[in-house]
Amino acid sequence: MIDLNKAVEIEYQKYQGKPGRPKGRKEKYYRLSISVKEKQKEDIQKYADKHFYGNISTMMRAILKEHKIIDR
């Protein structure tokens, strides 16, 4: 059985690469943003709450996959 302090140290070392990315990750992700009016954002959030457990990013990826704009 591994010592708790050693386990914490191992996990800590994984994240000592570039800020925000675990050490060893091959893919790099970029943020995409859009500007919408408050009412539109509320409508988007309601739709995401109903169909995607409130996750707008998952909703947007699903829409982009559905329209074959992205493949995964």
PQR file of N, CA, C, O and H, with PARSE charges and radii, in Angstrom:
ATOM      1  N   MET A   1       0.844  -1.178   0.000 -0.4000 1.5000
ATOM      2  CA  MET A   1       0.000   0.000   0.000 -0.0000 2.0000
ATOM      3  C   MET A   1       0.892   1.245   0.000  0.5500 1.7000
ATOM      4  O   MET A   1       1.896   1.302   0.711 -0.5500 1.4000
ATOM      5  N   ILE A   2       0.515   2.231  -0.800 -0.4000 1.5000
ATOM      6  CA  ILE A   2       1.329   3.437  -0.944 -0.0000 2.0000
ATOM      7  C   ILE A   2       0.993   4.443   0.166  0.5500 1.7000
ATOM      8  O   ILE A   2      -0.163   4.581   0.565 -0.5500 1.4000
ATOM      9  H   ILE A   2      -0.300   2.185  -1.377  0.4000 1.0000
ATOM     10  N   ASP A   3       1.986   5.114   0.636 -0.4000 1.5000
ATOM     11  CA  ASP A   3       1.845   6.155   1.650 -0.0000 2.0000
ATOM     12  C   ASP A   3       1.047   7.328   1.076  0.5500 1.7000
ATOM     13  O   ASP A   3       1.250   7.701  -0.079 -0.5500 1.4000
ATOM     14  H   ASP A   3       2.926   5.001   0.312  0.4000 1.0000
ATOM     15  N   LEU A   4       0.151   7.909   1.862 -0.4000 1.5000
ATOM     16  CA  LEU A   4      -0.686   9.012   1.408 -0.0000 2.0000
ATOM     17  C   LEU A   4       0.146  10.195   0.928  0.5500 1.7000
ATOM     18  O   LEU A   4      -0.165  10.779  -0.110 -0.5500 1.4000
ATOM     19  H   LEU A   4      -0.013   7.606   2.800  0.4000 1.0000
ATOM     20  N   ASN A   5       1.183  10.558   1.649 -0.4000 1.5000
ATOM     21  CA  ASN A   5       2.040  11.683   1.242 -0.0000 2.0000
ATOM     22  C   ASN A   5       2.708  11.396  -0.097  0.5500 1.7000
ATOM     23  O   ASN A   5       2.838  12.290  -0.933 -0.5500 1.4000
ATOM     24  H   ASN A   5       1.436  10.084   2.493  0.4000 1.0000
ATOM     25  N   LYS A   6       3.134  10.142  -0.304 -0.4000 1.5000
ATOM     26  CA  LYS A   6       3.764   9.761  -1.571 -0.0000 2.0000
ATOM     27  C   LYS A   6       2.752   9.851  -2.715  0.5500 1.7000
ATOM     28  O   LYS A   6       3.091  10.311  -3.805 -0.5500 1.4000
ATOM     29  H   LYS A   6       3.028   9.416   0.375  0.4000 1.0000
ATOM     30  N   ALA A   7       1.510   9.414  -2.475 -0.4000 1.5000
ATOM     31  CA  ALA A   7       0.457   9.481  -3.494 -0.0000 2.0000
ATOM     32  C   ALA A   7       0.172  10.928  -3.882  0.5500 1.7000
ATOM     33  O   ALA A   7       0.013  11.237  -5.063 -0.5500 1.4000
ATOM     34  H   ALA A   7       1.234   9.040  -1.590  0.4000 1.0000
ATOM     35  N   VAL A   8       0.108  11.808  -2.895 -0.4000 1.5000
ATOM     36  CA  VAL A   8      -0.121  13.226  -3.172 -0.0000 2.0000
ATOM     37  C   VAL A   8       1.043  13.790  -3.986  0.5500 1.7000
ATOM     38  O   VAL A   8       0.826  14.548  -4.931 -0.5500 1.4000
ATOM     39  H   VAL A   8       0.236  11.557  -1.936  0.4000 1.0000
ATOM     40  N   GLU A   9       2.255  13.433  -3.633 -0.4000 1.5000
ATOM     41  CA  GLU A   9       3.443  13.905  -4.361 -0.0000 2.0000
ATOM     42  C   GLU A   9       3.426  13.431  -5.813  0.5500 1.7000
ATOM     43  O   GLU A   9       3.774  14.195  -6.714 -0.5500 1.4000
ATOM     44  H   GLU A   9       2.432  12.817  -2.866  0.4000 1.0000
ATOM     45  N   ILE A  10       3.028  12.185  -6.050 -0.4000 1.5000
ATOM     46  CA  ILE A  10       2.960  11.646  -7.418 -0.0000 2.0000
ATOM     47  C   ILE A  10       1.942  12.433  -8.237  0.5500 1.7000
ATOM     48  O   ILE A  10       2.224  12.814  -9.373 -0.5500 1.4000
ATOM     49  H   ILE A  10       2.746  11.565  -5.318  0.4000 1.0000
ATOM     50  N   GLU A  11       0.757  12.681  -7.670 -0.4000 1.5000
ATOM     51  CA  GLU A  11      -0.266  13.454  -8.376 -0.0000 2.0000
ATOM     52  C   GLU A  11       0.196  14.880  -8.618  0.5500 1.7000
ATOM     53  O   GLU A  11      -0.047  15.442  -9.687 -0.5500 1.4000
ATOM     54  H   GLU A  11       0.528  12.371  -6.747  0.4000 1.0000
ATOM     55  N   TYR A  12       0.853  15.460  -7.647 -0.4000 1.5000
ATOM     56  CA  TYR A  12       1.368  16.828  -7.780 -0.0000 2.0000
ATOM     57  C   TYR A  12       2.361  16.915  -8.932  0.5500 1.7000
ATOM     58  O   TYR A  12       2.342  17.886  -9.689 -0.5500 1.4000
ATOM     59  H   TYR A  12       1.050  15.004  -6.780  0.4000 1.0000
ATOM     60  N   GLN A  13       3.220  15.923  -9.074 -0.4000 1.5000
ATOM     61  CA  GLN A  13       4.238  15.926 -10.132 -0.0000 2.0000
ATOM     62  C   GLN A  13       3.606  15.865 -11.523  0.5500 1.7000
ATOM     63  O   GLN A  13       4.163  16.415 -12.473 -0.5500 1.4000
ATOM     64  H   GLN A  13       3.235  15.134  -8.459  0.4000 1.0000
ATOM     65  N   LYS A  14       2.464  15.211 -11.658 -0.4000 1.5000
ATOM     66  CA  LYS A  14       1.782  15.128 -12.957 -0.0000 2.0000
ATOM     67  C   LYS A  14       1.421  16.508 -13.492  0.5500 1.7000
ATOM     68  O   LYS A  14       1.393  16.719 -14.705 -0.5500 1.4000
ATOM     69  H   LYS A  14       2.012  14.764 -10.886  0.4000 1.0000
ATOM     70  N   TYR A  15       1.146  17.441 -12.595 -0.4000 1.5000
ATOM     71  CA  TYR A  15       0.670  18.758 -12.996 -0.0000 2.0000
ATOM     72  C   TYR A  15       1.767  19.824 -12.959  0.5500 1.7000
ATOM     73  O   TYR A  15       1.459  21.016 -12.929 -0.5500 1.4000
ATOM     74  H   TYR A  15       1.169  17.270 -11.610  0.4000 1.0000
ATOM     75  N   GLN A  16       3.010  19.429 -12.960 -0.4000 1.5000
ATOM     76  CA  GLN A  16       4.099  20.384 -12.894 -0.0000 2.0000
ATOM     77  C   GLN A  16       4.632  20.796 -14.258  0.5500 1.7000
ATOM     78  O   GLN A  16       5.619  21.527 -14.342 -0.5500 1.4000
ATOM     79  H   GLN A  16       3.260  18.461 -12.985  0.4000 1.0000
ATOM     80  N   GLY A  17       3.992  20.337 -15.321 -0.4000 1.5000
ATOM     81  CA  GLY A  17       4.386  20.755 -16.664 -0.0000 2.0000
ATOM     82  C   GLY A  17       3.907  22.170 -16.919  0.5500 1.7000
ATOM     83  O   GLY A  17       4.069  23.056 -16.079 -0.5500 1.4000
ATOM     84  H   GLY A  17       3.191  19.743 -15.253  0.4000 1.0000
ATOM     85  N   LYS A  18       3.324  22.371 -18.072 -0.4000 1.5000
ATOM     86  CA  LYS A  18       2.789  23.680 -18.417 -0.0000 2.0000
ATOM     87  C   LYS A  18       1.534  23.957 -17.587  0.5500 1.7000
ATOM     88  O   LYS A  18       0.781  23.031 -17.287 -0.5500 1.4000
ATOM     89  H   LYS A  18       3.192  21.652 -18.755  0.4000 1.0000
ATOM     90  N   PRO A  19       1.304  25.192 -17.219 -0.5600 1.5000
ATOM     91  CA  PRO A  19       0.132  25.517 -16.416  0.2800 2.0000
ATOM     92  C   PRO A  19      -1.160  25.088 -17.111  0.5500 1.7000
ATOM     93  O   PRO A  19      -1.346  25.332 -18.303 -0.5500 1.4000
ATOM     94  N   GLY A  20      -2.038  24.455 -16.358 -0.4000 1.5000
ATOM     95  CA  GLY A  20      -3.339  24.079 -16.887 -0.0000 2.0000
ATOM     96  C   GLY A  20      -3.386  22.767 -17.627  0.5500 1.7000
ATOM     97  O   GLY A  20      -4.473  22.321 -17.994 -0.5500 1.4000
ATOM     98  H   GLY A  20      -1.887  24.257 -15.390  0.4000 1.0000
ATOM     99  N   ARG A  21      -2.252  22.124 -17.864 -0.4000 1.5000
ATOM    100  CA  ARG A  21      -2.252  20.859 -18.602 -0.0000 2.0000
ATOM    101  C   ARG A  21      -1.471  19.811 -17.828  0.5500 1.7000
ATOM    102  O   ARG A  21      -0.341  20.066 -17.410 -0.5500 1.4000
ATOM    103  H   ARG A  21      -1.369  22.486 -17.565  0.4000 1.0000
ATOM    104  N   PRO A  22      -2.060  18.630 -17.630 -0.5600 1.5000
ATOM    105  CA  PRO A  22      -1.321  17.579 -16.945  0.2800 2.0000
ATOM    106  C   PRO A  22      -0.067  17.181 -17.725  0.5500 1.7000
ATOM    107  O   PRO A  22      -0.061  17.190 -18.956 -0.5500 1.4000
ATOM    108  N   LYS A  23       0.969  16.838 -17.010 -0.4000 1.5000
ATOM    109  CA  LYS A  23       2.214  16.407 -17.630 -0.0000 2.0000
ATOM    110  C   LYS A  23       1.949  15.161 -18.460  0.5500 1.7000
ATOM    111  O   LYS A  23       1.298  14.232 -17.983 -0.5500 1.4000
ATOM    112  H   LYS A  23       0.964  16.830 -16.010  0.4000 1.0000
ATOM    113  N   GLY A  24       2.436  15.124 -19.683 -0.4000 1.5000
ATOM    114  CA  GLY A  24       2.277  13.962 -20.542 -0.0000 2.0000
ATOM    115  C   GLY A  24       1.086  14.035 -21.480  0.5500 1.7000
ATOM    116  O   GLY A  24       0.939  13.164 -22.337 -0.5500 1.4000
ATOM    117  H   GLY A  24       2.965  15.878 -20.071  0.4000 1.0000
ATOM    118  N   ARG A  25       0.232  15.038 -21.352 -0.4000 1.5000
ATOM    119  CA  ARG A  25      -0.917  15.144 -22.253 -0.0000 2.0000
ATOM    120  C   ARG A  25      -0.432  15.521 -23.643  0.5500 1.7000
ATOM    121  O   ARG A  25       0.365  16.446 -23.802 -0.5500 1.4000
ATOM    122  H   ARG A  25       0.352  15.746 -20.656  0.4000 1.0000
ATOM    123  N   LYS A  26      -0.910  14.809 -24.637 -0.4000 1.5000
ATOM    124  CA  LYS A  26      -0.471  15.036 -26.015 -0.0000 2.0000
ATOM    125  C   LYS A  26      -1.267  16.144 -26.702  0.5500 1.7000
ATOM    126  O   LYS A  26      -0.709  16.933 -27.465 -0.5500 1.4000
ATOM    127  H   LYS A  26      -1.558  14.058 -24.508  0.4000 1.0000
ATOM    128  N   GLU A  27      -2.563  16.203 -26.431 -0.4000 1.5000
ATOM    129  CA  GLU A  27      -3.397  17.171 -27.118 -0.0000 2.0000
ATOM    130  C   GLU A  27      -3.434  18.501 -26.372  0.5500 1.7000
ATOM    131  O   GLU A  27      -3.328  18.557 -25.147 -0.5500 1.4000
ATOM    132  H   GLU A  27      -3.017  15.563 -25.811  0.4000 1.0000
ATOM    133  N   LYS A  28      -3.588  19.556 -27.145 -0.4000 1.5000
ATOM    134  CA  LYS A  28      -3.725  20.883 -26.567 -0.0000 2.0000
ATOM    135  C   LYS A  28      -5.110  21.402 -26.947  0.5500 1.7000
ATOM    136  O   LYS A  28      -5.519  21.300 -28.104 -0.5500 1.4000
ATOM    137  H   LYS A  28      -3.674  19.510 -28.140  0.4000 1.0000
ATOM    138  N   TYR A  29      -5.819  21.950 -25.987 -0.4000 1.5000
ATOM    139  CA  TYR A  29      -7.162  22.434 -26.222 -0.0000 2.0000
ATOM    140  C   TYR A  29      -7.170  23.956 -26.247  0.5500 1.7000
ATOM    141  O   TYR A  29      -6.417  24.604 -25.520 -0.5500 1.4000
ATOM    142  H   TYR A  29      -5.487  22.033 -25.047  0.4000 1.0000
ATOM    143  N   TYR A  30      -8.023  24.513 -27.085 -0.4000 1.5000
ATOM    144  CA  TYR A  30      -8.158  25.958 -27.194 -0.0000 2.0000
ATOM    145  C   TYR A  30      -9.569  26.361 -26.821  0.5500 1.7000
ATOM    146  O   TYR A  30     -10.518  25.610 -27.047 -0.5500 1.4000
ATOM    147  H   TYR A  30      -8.635  23.986 -27.676  0.4000 1.0000
ATOM    148  N   ARG A  31      -9.705  27.525 -26.260 -0.4000 1.5000
ATOM    149  CA  ARG A  31     -10.999  28.045 -25.843 -0.0000 2.0000
ATOM    150  C   ARG A  31     -11.634  28.799 -27.016  0.5500 1.7000
ATOM    151  O   ARG A  31     -10.964  29.528 -27.747 -0.5500 1.4000
ATOM    152  H   ARG A  31      -8.935  28.135 -26.076  0.4000 1.0000
ATOM    153  N   LEU A  32     -12.915  28.605 -27.167 -0.4000 1.5000
ATOM    154  CA  LEU A  32     -13.693  29.285 -28.192 -0.0000 2.0000
ATOM    155  C   LEU A  32     -14.823  30.012 -27.476  0.5500 1.7000
ATOM    156  O   LEU A  32     -15.505  29.422 -26.638 -0.5500 1.4000
ATOM    157  H   LEU A  32     -13.460  28.013 -26.573  0.4000 1.0000
ATOM    158  N   SER A  33     -15.023  31.260 -27.793 -0.4000 1.5000
ATOM    159  CA  SER A  33     -16.091  32.000 -27.117 -0.0000 2.0000
ATOM    160  C   SER A  33     -16.960  32.711 -28.140  0.5500 1.7000
ATOM    161  O   SER A  33     -16.516  33.035 -29.242 -0.5500 1.4000
ATOM    162  H   SER A  33     -14.469  31.738 -28.474  0.4000 1.0000
ATOM    163  N   ILE A  34     -18.195  32.944 -27.756 -0.4000 1.5000
ATOM    164  CA  ILE A  34     -19.126  33.701 -28.595 -0.0000 2.0000
ATOM    165  C   ILE A  34     -19.802  34.744 -27.709  0.5500 1.7000
ATOM    166  O   ILE A  34     -19.882  34.590 -26.490 -0.5500 1.4000
ATOM    167  H   ILE A  34     -18.555  32.682 -26.861  0.4000 1.0000
ATOM    168  N   SER A  35     -20.275  35.783 -28.334 -0.4000 1.5000
ATOM    169  CA  SER A  35     -20.996  36.827 -27.605 -0.0000 2.0000
ATOM    170  C   SER A  35     -22.482  36.697 -27.929  0.5500 1.7000
ATOM    171  O   SER A  35     -22.876  36.631 -29.093 -0.5500 1.4000
ATOM    172  H   SER A  35     -20.210  35.908 -29.324  0.4000 1.0000
ATOM    173  N   VAL A  36     -23.292  36.663 -26.883 -0.4000 1.5000
ATOM    174  CA  VAL A  36     -24.738  36.577 -27.054 -0.0000 2.0000
ATOM    175  C   VAL A  36     -25.394  37.548 -26.076  0.5500 1.7000
ATOM    176  O   VAL A  36     -24.790  37.976 -25.093 -0.5500 1.4000
ATOM    177  H   VAL A  36     -22.972  36.717 -25.937  0.4000 1.0000
ATOM    178  N   LYS A  37     -26.632  37.878 -26.374 -0.4000 1.5000
ATOM    179  CA  LYS A  37     -27.394  38.737 -25.471 -0.0000 2.0000
ATOM    180  C   LYS A  37     -27.823  37.908 -24.257  0.5500 1.7000
ATOM    181  O   LYS A  37     -27.824  36.677 -24.295 -0.5500 1.4000
ATOM    182  H   LYS A  37     -27.122  37.531 -27.173  0.4000 1.0000
ATOM    183  N   GLU A  38     -28.185  38.607 -23.185 -0.4000 1.5000
ATOM    184  CA  GLU A  38     -28.529  37.933 -21.929 -0.0000 2.0000
ATOM    185  C   GLU A  38     -29.668  36.931 -22.121  0.5500 1.7000
ATOM    186  O   GLU A  38     -29.599  35.815 -21.607 -0.5500 1.4000
ATOM    187  H   GLU A  38     -28.185  39.607 -23.154  0.4000 1.0000
ATOM    188  N   LYS A  39     -30.696  37.310 -22.842 -0.4000 1.5000
ATOM    189  CA  LYS A  39     -31.844  36.421 -23.073 -0.0000 2.0000
ATOM    190  C   LYS A  39     -31.405  35.181 -23.853  0.5500 1.7000
ATOM    191  O   LYS A  39     -31.850  34.071 -23.560 -0.5500 1.4000
ATOM    192  H   LYS A  39     -30.753  38.217 -23.260  0.4000 1.0000
ATOM    193  N   GLN A  40     -30.529  35.370 -24.848 -0.4000 1.5000
ATOM    194  CA  GLN A  40     -30.038  34.228 -25.615 -0.0000 2.0000
ATOM    195  C   GLN A  40     -29.247  33.284 -24.723  0.5500 1.7000
ATOM    196  O   GLN A  40     -29.376  32.065 -24.834 -0.5500 1.4000
ATOM    197  H   GLN A  40     -30.167  36.272 -25.086  0.4000 1.0000
ATOM    198  N   LYS A  41     -28.431  33.844 -23.840 -0.4000 1.5000
ATOM    199  CA  LYS A  41     -27.651  33.012 -22.928 -0.0000 2.0000
ATOM    200  C   LYS A  41     -28.566  32.225 -22.009  0.5500 1.7000
ATOM    201  O   LYS A  41     -28.324  31.047 -21.747 -0.5500 1.4000
ATOM    202  H   LYS A  41     -28.326  34.834 -23.750  0.4000 1.0000
ATOM    203  N   GLU A  42     -29.607  32.866 -21.523 -0.4000 1.5000
ATOM    204  CA  GLU A  42     -30.572  32.174 -20.665 -0.0000 2.0000
ATOM    205  C   GLU A  42     -31.234  31.024 -21.413  0.5500 1.7000
ATOM    206  O   GLU A  42     -31.421  29.944 -20.854 -0.5500 1.4000
ATOM    207  H   GLU A  42     -29.803  33.823 -21.736  0.4000 1.0000
ATOM    208  N   ASP A  43     -31.593  31.253 -22.684 -0.4000 1.5000
ATOM    209  CA  ASP A  43     -32.219  30.211 -23.492 -0.0000 2.0000
ATOM    210  C   ASP A  43     -31.241  29.059 -23.756  0.5500 1.7000
ATOM    211  O   ASP A  43     -31.623  27.889 -23.707 -0.5500 1.4000
ATOM    212  H   ASP A  43     -31.441  32.131 -23.139  0.4000 1.0000
ATOM    213  N   ILE A  44     -29.999  29.396 -24.032 -0.4000 1.5000
ATOM    214  CA  ILE A  44     -28.967  28.374 -24.253 -0.0000 2.0000
ATOM    215  C   ILE A  44     -28.767  27.557 -22.982  0.5500 1.7000
ATOM    216  O   ILE A  44     -28.680  26.330 -23.036 -0.5500 1.4000
ATOM    217  H   ILE A  44     -29.689  30.346 -24.072  0.4000 1.0000
ATOM    218  N   GLN A  45     -28.695  28.231 -21.849 -0.4000 1.5000
ATOM    219  CA  GLN A  45     -28.488  27.529 -20.582 -0.0000 2.0000
ATOM    220  C   GLN A  45     -29.678  26.623 -20.247  0.5500 1.7000
ATOM    221  O   GLN A  45     -29.490  25.514 -19.746 -0.5500 1.4000
ATOM    222  H   GLN A  45     -28.766  29.228 -21.805  0.4000 1.0000
ATOM    223  N   LYS A  46     -30.896  27.087 -20.519 -0.4000 1.5000
ATOM    224  CA  LYS A  46     -32.082  26.263 -20.283 -0.0000 2.0000
ATOM    225  C   LYS A  46     -32.039  25.000 -21.140  0.5500 1.7000
ATOM    226  O   LYS A  46     -32.344  23.906 -20.665 -0.5500 1.4000
ATOM    227  H   LYS A  46     -31.049  27.988 -20.926  0.4000 1.0000
ATOM    228  N   TYR A  47     -31.657  25.163 -22.405 -0.4000 1.5000
ATOM    229  CA  TYR A  47     -31.566  24.003 -23.311 -0.0000 2.0000
ATOM    230  C   TYR A  47     -30.482  23.042 -22.833  0.5500 1.7000
ATOM    231  O   TYR A  47     -30.689  21.828 -22.819 -0.5500 1.4000
ATOM    232  H   TYR A  47     -31.409  26.051 -22.790  0.4000 1.0000
ATOM    233  N   ALA A  48     -29.332  23.578 -22.445 -0.4000 1.5000
ATOM    234  CA  ALA A  48     -28.238  22.742 -21.946 -0.0000 2.0000
ATOM    235  C   ALA A  48     -28.652  22.044 -20.649  0.5500 1.7000
ATOM    236  O   ALA A  48     -28.316  20.877 -20.444 -0.5500 1.4000
ATOM    237  H   ALA A  48     -29.164  24.563 -22.457  0.4000 1.0000
ATOM    238  N   ASP A  49     -29.374  22.742 -19.775 -0.4000 1.5000
ATOM    239  CA  ASP A  49     -29.847  22.136 -18.529 -0.0000 2.0000
ATOM    240  C   ASP A  49     -30.781  20.962 -18.814  0.5500 1.7000
ATOM    241  O   ASP A  49     -30.729  19.930 -18.144 -0.5500 1.4000
ATOM    242  H   ASP A  49     -29.647  23.689 -19.941  0.4000 1.0000
ATOM    243  N   LYS A  50     -31.627  21.139 -19.811 -0.4000 1.5000
ATOM    244  CA  LYS A  50     -32.622  20.114 -20.134 -0.0000 2.0000
ATOM    245  C   LYS A  50     -32.012  18.897 -20.819  0.5500 1.7000
ATOM    246  O   LYS A  50     -32.401  17.766 -20.528 -0.5500 1.4000
ATOM    247  H   LYS A  50     -31.670  21.978 -20.355  0.4000 1.0000
ATOM    248  N   HIS A  51     -31.058  19.117 -21.730 -0.4000 1.5000
ATOM    249  CA  HIS A  51     -30.560  18.030 -22.576 -0.0000 2.0000
ATOM    250  C   HIS A  51     -29.124  17.598 -22.298  0.5500 1.7000
ATOM    251  O   HIS A  51     -28.741  16.491 -22.676 -0.5500 1.4000
ATOM    252  H   HIS A  51     -30.742  20.036 -21.967  0.4000 1.0000
ATOM    253  N   PHE A  52     -28.320  18.438 -21.649 -0.4000 1.5000
ATOM    254  CA  PHE A  52     -26.900  18.145 -21.476 -0.0000 2.0000
ATOM    255  C   PHE A  52     -26.427  18.352 -20.043  0.5500 1.7000
ATOM    256  O   PHE A  52     -25.264  18.687 -19.819 -0.5500 1.4000
ATOM    257  H   PHE A  52     -28.632  19.338 -21.342  0.4000 1.0000
ATOM    258  N   TYR A  53     -27.302  18.159 -19.082 -0.4000 1.5000
ATOM    259  CA  TYR A  53     -26.953  18.304 -17.657 -0.0000 2.0000
ATOM    260  C   TYR A  53     -26.314  19.655 -17.360  0.5500 1.7000
ATOM    261  O   TYR A  53     -25.483  19.770 -16.460 -0.5500 1.4000
ATOM    262  H   TYR A  53     -28.247  17.886 -19.264  0.4000 1.0000
ATOM    263  N   GLY A  54     -26.703  20.674 -18.115 -0.4000 1.5000
ATOM    264  CA  GLY A  54     -26.223  22.028 -17.862 -0.0000 2.0000
ATOM    265  C   GLY A  54     -24.869  22.354 -18.463  0.5500 1.7000
ATOM    266  O   GLY A  54     -24.346  23.446 -18.240 -0.5500 1.4000
ATOM    267  H   GLY A  54     -27.379  20.581 -18.846  0.4000 1.0000
ATOM    268  N   ASN A  55     -24.285  21.427 -19.224 -0.4000 1.5000
ATOM    269  CA  ASN A  55     -22.944  21.630 -19.765 -0.0000 2.0000
ATOM    270  C   ASN A  55     -23.023  22.194 -21.188  0.5500 1.7000
ATOM    271  O   ASN A  55     -23.298  21.463 -22.139 -0.5500 1.4000
ATOM    272  H   ASN A  55     -24.709  20.540 -19.405  0.4000 1.0000
ATOM    273  N   ILE A  56     -22.783  23.482 -21.319 -0.4000 1.5000
ATOM    274  CA  ILE A  56     -22.881  24.153 -22.621 -0.0000 2.0000
ATOM    275  C   ILE A  56     -21.784  23.659 -23.569  0.5500 1.7000
ATOM    276  O   ILE A  56     -22.037  23.505 -24.764 -0.5500 1.4000
ATOM    277  H   ILE A  56     -22.559  24.076 -20.546  0.4000 1.0000
ATOM    278  N   SER A  57     -20.587  23.410 -23.071 -0.4000 1.5000
ATOM    279  CA  SER A  57     -19.501  22.930 -23.928 -0.0000 2.0000
ATOM    280  C   SER A  57     -19.845  21.592 -24.560  0.5500 1.7000
ATOM    281  O   SER A  57     -19.610  21.387 -25.751 -0.5500 1.4000
ATOM    282  H   SER A  57     -20.381  23.535 -22.100  0.4000 1.0000
ATOM    283  N   THR A  58     -20.399  20.685 -23.775 -0.4000 1.5000
ATOM    284  CA  THR A  58     -20.802  19.381 -24.312 -0.0000 2.0000
ATOM    285  C   THR A  58     -21.895  19.561 -25.354  0.5500 1.7000
ATOM    286  O   THR A  58     -21.897  18.883 -26.381 -0.5500 1.4000
ATOM    287  H   THR A  58     -20.590  20.851 -22.808  0.4000 1.0000
ATOM    288  N   MET A  59     -22.810  20.460 -25.096 -0.4000 1.5000
ATOM    289  CA  MET A  59     -23.885  20.737 -26.041 -0.0000 2.0000
ATOM    290  C   MET A  59     -23.320  21.252 -27.364  0.5500 1.7000
ATOM    291  O   MET A  59     -23.716  20.790 -28.434 -0.5500 1.4000
ATOM    292  H   MET A  59     -22.809  21.011 -24.262  0.4000 1.0000
ATOM    293  N   MET A  60     -22.395  22.208 -27.287 -0.4000 1.5000
ATOM    294  CA  MET A  60     -21.815  22.779 -28.508 -0.0000 2.0000
ATOM    295  C   MET A  60     -21.047  21.713 -29.296  0.5500 1.7000
ATOM    296  O   MET A  60     -21.149  21.646 -30.521 -0.5500 1.4000
ATOM    297  H   MET A  60     -22.073  22.583 -26.417  0.4000 1.0000
ATOM    298  N   ARG A  61     -20.272  20.874 -28.580 -0.4000 1.5000
ATOM    299  CA  ARG A  61     -19.553  19.797 -29.277 -0.0000 2.0000
ATOM    300  C   ARG A  61     -20.518  18.837 -29.953  0.5500 1.7000
ATOM    301  O   ARG A  61     -20.265  18.403 -31.077 -0.5500 1.4000
ATOM    302  H   ARG A  61     -20.189  20.928 -27.585  0.4000 1.0000
ATOM    303  N   ALA A  62     -21.613  18.499 -29.296 -0.4000 1.5000
ATOM    304  CA  ALA A  62     -22.598  17.589 -29.880 -0.0000 2.0000
ATOM    305  C   ALA A  62     -23.206  18.186 -31.148  0.5500 1.7000
ATOM    306  O   ALA A  62     -23.385  17.486 -32.144 -0.5500 1.4000
ATOM    307  H   ALA A  62     -21.819  18.851 -28.383  0.4000 1.0000
ATOM    308  N   ILE A  63     -23.519  19.461 -31.108 -0.4000 1.5000
ATOM    309  CA  ILE A  63     -24.078  20.136 -32.285 -0.0000 2.0000
ATOM    310  C   ILE A  63     -23.060  20.143 -33.424  0.5500 1.7000
ATOM    311  O   ILE A  63     -23.413  19.873 -34.572 -0.5500 1.4000
ATOM    312  H   ILE A  63     -23.374  20.030 -30.299  0.4000 1.0000
ATOM    313  N   LEU A  64     -21.805  20.450 -33.112 -0.4000 1.5000
ATOM    314  CA  LEU A  64     -20.770  20.479 -34.150 -0.0000 2.0000
ATOM    315  C   LEU A  64     -20.517  19.092 -34.730  0.5500 1.7000
ATOM    316  O   LEU A  64     -20.266  18.963 -35.928 -0.5500 1.4000
ATOM    317  H   LEU A  64     -21.519  20.669 -32.180  0.4000 1.0000
ATOM    318  N   LYS A  65     -20.578  18.055 -33.898 -0.4000 1.5000
ATOM    319  CA  LYS A  65     -20.433  16.678 -34.391 -0.0000 2.0000
ATOM    320  C   LYS A  65     -21.607  16.300 -35.276  0.5500 1.7000
ATOM    321  O   LYS A  65     -21.428  15.691 -36.330 -0.5500 1.4000
ATOM    322  H   LYS A  65     -20.782  18.160 -32.925  0.4000 1.0000
ATOM    323  N   GLU A  66     -22.807  16.660 -34.848 -0.4000 1.5000
ATOM    324  CA  GLU A  66     -24.018  16.344 -35.592 -0.0000 2.0000
ATOM    325  C   GLU A  66     -23.966  16.918 -37.015  0.5500 1.7000
ATOM    326  O   GLU A  66     -24.431  16.294 -37.968 -0.5500 1.4000
ATOM    327  H   GLU A  66     -22.953  17.155 -33.992  0.4000 1.0000
ATOM    328  N   HIS A  67     -23.399  18.103 -37.132 -0.4000 1.5000
ATOM    329  CA  HIS A  67     -23.303  18.767 -38.435 -0.0000 2.0000
ATOM    330  C   HIS A  67     -21.987  18.447 -39.155  0.5500 1.7000
ATOM    331  O   HIS A  67     -21.658  19.045 -40.180 -0.5500 1.4000
ATOM    332  H   HIS A  67     -23.021  18.610 -36.357  0.4000 1.0000
ATOM    333  N   LYS A  68     -21.237  17.476 -38.583 -0.4000 1.5000
ATOM    334  CA  LYS A  68     -19.985  16.995 -39.165 -0.0000 2.0000
ATOM    335  C   LYS A  68     -18.940  18.107 -39.368  0.5500 1.7000
ATOM    336  O   LYS A  68     -18.158  18.074 -40.319 -0.5500 1.4000
ATOM    337  H   LYS A  68     -21.504  16.991 -37.751  0.4000 1.0000
ATOM    338  N   ILE A  69     -18.944  19.080 -38.462 -0.4000 1.5000
ATOM    339  CA  ILE A  69     -17.938  20.148 -38.486 -0.0000 2.0000
ATOM    340  C   ILE A  69     -16.681  19.674 -37.781  0.5500 1.7000
ATOM    341  O   ILE A  69     -15.568  20.002 -38.192 -0.5500 1.4000
ATOM    342  H   ILE A  69     -19.578  19.106 -37.690  0.4000 1.0000
ATOM    343  N   ILE A  70     -16.863  18.896 -36.710 -0.4000 1.5000
ATOM    344  CA  ILE A  70     -15.739  18.261 -36.028 -0.0000 2.0000
ATOM    345  C   ILE A  70     -16.010  16.764 -35.996  0.5500 1.7000
ATOM    346  O   ILE A  70     -17.152  16.331 -36.149 -0.5500 1.4000
ATOM    347  H   ILE A  70     -17.767  18.630 -36.376  0.4000 1.0000
ATOM    348  N   ASP A  71     -14.956  15.971 -35.797 -0.4000 1.5000
ATOM    349  CA  ASP A  71     -15.142  14.529 -35.839 -0.0000 2.0000
ATOM    350  C   ASP A  71     -15.142  13.867 -34.476  0.5500 1.7000
ATOM    351  O   ASP A  71     -15.509  12.697 -34.364 -0.5500 1.4000
ATOM    352  H   ASP A  71     -14.028  16.322 -35.673  0.4000 1.0000
ATOM    353  N   ARG A  72     -14.737  14.588 -33.430 -0.4000 1.5000
ATOM    354  CA  ARG A  72     -14.800  13.970 -32.103 -0.0000 2.0000
ATOM    355  C   ARG A  72     -14.973  14.984 -31.033  0.5500 1.7000
ATOM    356  O   ARG A  72     -15.044  14.632 -29.855 -0.5500 1.4000
ATOM    357  H   ARG A  72     -14.439  15.538 -33.521  0.4000 1.0000
TER
END
